[in-house]
Amino acid sequence: MTNTTTTIDSTRPIATSQRVVQICLYLAAAIAFFGSTLQMVLGQPDTTPRLDNIHRFLAGVYFAAGTISFWTARTVRQQGTLVYLLAFAVFMGAVGRLVSMSQVGLPQPAGVWLGYLAAELVLPVIIVIAHARTNVPS
């Protein structure tokens, strides 16, 4: 059995497609850090203890996803499938938001929530396309 190790030349400039992925992942991390911290502090007022508990638990998971996104952005040259999984996670957040909007309505102010949704639908597409271009043999 042959042991092959891929070396990453960190002296070479980062590819444009990798830079795009990196910026998107840093953006996703910043959103997750800000949003999760806010949700952890505020909780879910005007609700039951059970729902507040679930809300703050998911805020912790959201914060952890931000940490993973940040680390992946910093090490983007070495990443493969993880980038696609993070794009999928952002997309699934958009799906959750769409389900909520269809079941209980659009929160106010509507523009803010639609802006979140738009970013959550567009970012994963940009990440997947840019990352796929990075991994095309030259």
ChimeraX attribute file (.defattr): number of C-alpha atoms within 10 A of each C-alpha:
attribute: neighborCount
match mode: 1-to-1
recipient: residues
	/A:1	3
	/A:2	4
	/A:3	4
	/A:4	6
	/A:5	6
	/A:6	6
	/A:7	7
	/A:8	9
	/A:9	9
	/A:10	8
	/A:11	6
	/A:12	7
	/A:13	8
	/A:14	13
	/A:15	12
	/A:16	12
	/A:17	17
	/A:18	21
	/A:19	18
	/A:20	18
	/A:21	27
	/A:22	26
	/A:23	15
	/A:24	20
	/A:25	27
	/A:26	20
	/A:27	17
	/A:28	24
	/A:29	24
	/A:30	17
	/A:31	16
	/A:32	24
	/A:33	21
	/A:34	13
	/A:35	15
	/A:36	25
	/A:37	17
	/A:38	13
	/A:39	20
	/A:40	19
	/A:41	10
	/A:42	12
	/A:43	20
	/A:44	17
	/A:45	9
	/A:46	8
	/A:47	9
	/A:48	9
	/A:49	12
	/A:50	9
	/A:51	14
	/A:52	18
	/A:53	14
	/A:54	13
	/A:55	18
	/A:56	20
	/A:57	16
	/A:58	15
	/A:59	22
	/A:60	18
	/A:61	14
	/A:62	22
	/A:63	23
	/A:64	16
	/A:65	20
	/A:66	25
	/A:67	18
	/A:68	17
	/A:69	26
	/A:70	22
	/A:71	15
	/A:72	22
	/A:73	25
	/A:74	15
	/A:75	11
	/A:76	20
	/A:77	17
	/A:78	12
	/A:79	15
	/A:80	14
	/A:81	9
	/A:82	14
	/A:83	23
	/A:84	17
	/A:85	13
	/A:86	21
	/A:87	26
	/A:88	16
	/A:89	15
	/A:90	21
	/A:91	20
	/A:92	15
	/A:93	16
	/A:94	20
	/A:95	15
	/A:96	13
	/A:97	18
	/A:98	15
	/A:99	12
	/A:100	13
	/A:101	14
	/A:102	10
	/A:103	9
	/A:104	8
	/A:105	11
	/A:106	15
	/A:107	12
	/A:108	9
	/A:109	8
	/A:110	10
	/A:111	11
	/A:112	11
	/A:113	15
	/A:114	17
	/A:115	11
	/A:116	14
	/A:117	18
	/A:118	12
	/A:119	15
	/A:120	21
	/A:121	18
	/A:122	14
	/A:123	18
	/A:124	26
	/A:125	16
	/A:126	16
	/A:127	24
	/A:128	18
	/A:129	14
	/A:130	19
	/A:131	23
	/A:132	16
	/A:133	15
	/A:134	19
	/A:135	12
	/A:136	7
	/A:137	5
	/A:138	5
